Amino acid sequence: MSSITMIAAAAENNALGKDNAMLWHLPDDFKRFRALTTGHKIIMGRKTFESFPKPLPKRTHIIITRDRSYTTPYPDCLVVHSMEEAIGLLKEDKQGFIIGGGEIYNQGLQFADTIELTRVHAEYAADTFFPEIDTDHWKLIKEEYHPKDEKHAADFSYLTFKRI
């Protein structure tokens, strides 16, 4: 059985993005995302996948879409049609990641045992949101604050939650 981690950056109001784009630029968060997910399978929705200029290196992409005719020319990209099918592809792996977007996070929450959340300390207008974290089911086990600086326009914190 693999460990499944949801990884996201969300504002104080749980905003994730708008018009299939991120709302902020946090280079340190990108580095952390790369360090945690490299070498693993990453589950995402079709719109999230299509927001990348090309597949992320050294990761197997599992793309969930309702479109039964959807294909991708990339060999490290697998197309599935349900969260259950995507989770099934993680069986032999120790670790898998759910990377978004909003609907995929909602579907994946029941399967995850860890949430790696970068909380951006601001509020944004958005059309996609991260699900509310229910503290009856999740415990914050680690928190690391980062103030804004010349490369980061907002303060943010890395939060690690484990399922209770």
Backbone torsions as a table, in degrees:
resi	resn	phi	psi	omega
1	MET	NA	129.4	-179.6
2	SER	-89.0	156.4	171.1
3	SER	-82.6	135.7	-178.6
4	ILE	-119.5	122.7	-178.9
5	THR	-114.3	129.6	169.3
6	MET	-89.0	129.9	-179.8
7	ILE	-125.4	129.4	-175.3
8	ALA	-157.6	162.3	167.2
9	ALA	-119.7	124.6	-177.3
10	ALA	-139.0	144.5	179.3
11	ALA	-74.7	176.2	179.2
12	GLU	-56.6	-32.5	178.5
13	ASN	-92.8	18.9	180.0
14	ASN	67.0	12.2	176.8
15	ALA	-61.4	133.8	176.8
16	LEU	-108.0	-44.0	-174.1
17	GLY	-169.9	173.6	178.0
18	LYS	-145.5	135.1	179.8
19	ASP	53.9	40.8	178.0
20	ASN	60.6	32.5	177.5
21	ALA	-136.4	153.5	176.6
22	MET	-74.6	157.2	-174.4
23	LEU	-99.6	-5.8	-176.2
24	TRP	-148.8	167.8	177.2
25	HIS	-126.2	109.4	-179.2
26	LEU	-125.5	89.6	-176.1
27	PRO	-55.1	-38.2	179.7
28	ASP	-65.5	-33.5	177.6
29	ASP	-68.7	-39.3	176.1
30	PHE	-59.9	-43.3	179.3
31	LYS	-62.1	-42.8	179.3
32	ARG	-64.7	-43.9	177.8
33	PHE	-57.3	-47.2	179.9
34	ARG	-61.6	-45.8	-178.2
35	ALA	-62.1	-40.6	-177.3
36	LEU	-75.5	-37.2	-171.2
37	THR	-95.5	-18.5	-177.9
38	THR	-59.9	134.2	179.6
39	GLY	87.9	2.4	-176.8
40	HIS	-122.0	168.8	172.9
41	LYS	-83.9	137.6	179.0
42	ILE	-122.6	130.2	-178.6
43	ILE	-101.1	132.9	-179.6
44	MET	-151.9	163.1	171.6
45	GLY	-79.5	164.6	-179.0
46	ARG	-59.8	-42.8	-177.9
47	LYS	-65.0	-37.8	176.5
48	THR	-62.7	-46.9	178.9
49	PHE	-57.9	-44.4	-176.9
50	GLU	-72.2	-12.3	177.0
51	SER	-79.3	-13.7	177.7
52	PHE	-84.1	142.1	175.5
53	PRO	-64.3	-32.1	175.4
54	LYS	-158.1	166.6	-179.8
55	PRO	-57.8	148.2	179.0
56	LEU	-71.4	133.9	-175.4
57	PRO	-67.0	150.6	173.1
58	LYS	59.5	34.1	175.6
59	ARG	-143.5	141.8	172.7
60	THR	-89.3	123.6	-178.6
61	HIS	-92.4	128.1	172.9
62	ILE	-111.8	112.3	-172.7
63	ILE	-105.2	121.9	178.2
64	ILE	-96.9	128.4	176.7
65	THR	-147.5	149.0	173.9
66	ARG	-79.6	-19.1	-176.3
67	ASP	-73.9	105.5	-176.9
68	ARG	-67.3	-16.6	-179.4
69	SER	-98.1	1.4	-176.7
70	TYR	-68.5	133.3	176.5
71	THR	-137.5	164.9	175.0
72	THR	-138.2	144.0	-178.1
73	PRO	-80.0	-4.0	-173.5
74	TYR	-88.0	129.8	-176.6
75	PRO	-67.4	-27.4	179.9
76	ASP	-90.7	20.8	179.7
77	CYS	-122.8	120.5	-179.4
78	LEU	-108.8	136.6	-179.6
79	VAL	-106.9	128.4	177.5
80	VAL	-130.9	173.4	-173.2
81	HIS	-124.0	11.2	175.6
82	SER	-159.6	158.5	176.2
83	MET	-63.2	-39.5	179.9
84	GLU	-60.5	-41.9	177.7
85	GLU	-63.7	-41.3	179.0
86	ALA	-63.9	-46.4	179.8
87	ILE	-61.3	-37.4	178.5
88	GLY	-59.7	-29.1	179.6
89	LEU	-76.9	-7.2	179.8
90	LEU	-91.8	-7.6	-169.9
91	LYS	-43.5	-49.5	-174.4
92	GLU	-86.1	-1.0	-179.3
93	ASP	-97.2	145.2	176.9
94	LYS	-71.6	-32.5	-172.7
95	GLN	-141.6	135.2	172.3
96	GLY	-134.7	159.4	-177.2
97	PHE	-128.2	140.9	170.2
98	ILE	-104.3	120.5	-171.3
99	ILE	-114.6	5.8	173.7
100	GLY	118.7	-179.2	0.3
101	GLY	-84.7	-152.9	-171.2
102	GLY	-53.8	-48.2	-179.4
103	GLU	-65.2	-38.2	179.7
104	ILE	-67.6	-39.5	175.5
105	TYR	-61.7	-43.4	179.0
106	ASN	-60.2	-43.5	179.5
107	GLN	-69.5	-34.0	-173.9
108	GLY	-84.1	-16.6	-174.8
109	LEU	-54.1	-40.6	-178.4
110	GLN	-67.2	-21.1	-177.7
111	PHE	-94.3	-19.2	-173.2
112	ALA	-78.0	147.0	172.3
113	ASP	-113.0	-11.5	178.7
114	THR	-139.6	146.4	170.8
115	ILE	-124.0	123.2	172.1
116	GLU	-105.3	102.9	-175.0
117	LEU	-115.0	126.6	169.1
118	THR	-92.8	110.7	-179.2
119	ARG	-90.4	112.7	178.5
120	VAL	-85.0	121.0	-172.9
121	HIS	-83.1	68.5	176.7
122	ALA	-163.8	170.1	174.9
123	GLU	-118.7	143.8	-176.1
124	TYR	-134.0	150.1	168.7
125	ALA	-75.2	131.4	-175.2
126	ALA	-148.3	167.1	172.6
127	ASP	-118.7	-0.1	179.3
128	THR	-134.9	134.6	-174.0
129	PHE	-132.6	149.6	173.6
130	PHE	-80.2	144.7	179.3
131	PRO	-65.0	152.6	175.8
132	GLU	-64.1	135.9	178.4
133	ILE	-90.3	115.2	-178.1
134	ASP	-83.0	110.7	-176.3
135	THR	-70.9	-4.7	170.6
136	ASP	-75.5	-20.3	-177.1
137	HIS	-117.3	-13.8	-176.1
138	TRP	-129.9	138.8	178.5
139	LYS	-118.5	129.2	175.4
140	LEU	-72.9	119.0	-177.5
141	ILE	-110.4	-14.3	-178.9
142	LYS	-153.9	141.0	179.2
143	GLU	-144.7	131.7	-178.8
144	GLU	-136.6	113.5	-175.3
145	TYR	-87.8	140.9	176.4
146	HIS	-131.2	116.6	177.9
147	PRO	-73.7	156.5	176.4
148	LYS	-65.0	154.4	-179.9
149	ASP	-152.1	-165.7	-176.7
150	GLU	-64.4	-22.4	179.6
151	LYS	-100.0	-14.7	-174.4
152	HIS	-127.9	114.7	-174.0
153	ALA	-75.2	-14.1	-178.9
154	ALA	-133.9	152.3	169.2
155	ASP	-67.7	151.3	176.0
156	PHE	-153.2	161.7	177.4
157	SER	-134.0	140.1	170.6
158	TYR	-86.6	124.4	179.7
159	LEU	-120.5	130.3	175.5
160	THR	-114.5	123.1	178.1
161	PHE	-113.8	142.3	173.2
162	LYS	-118.2	144.2	176.9
163	ARG	-66.6	135.7	179.6
164	ILE	-83.3	NA	NA
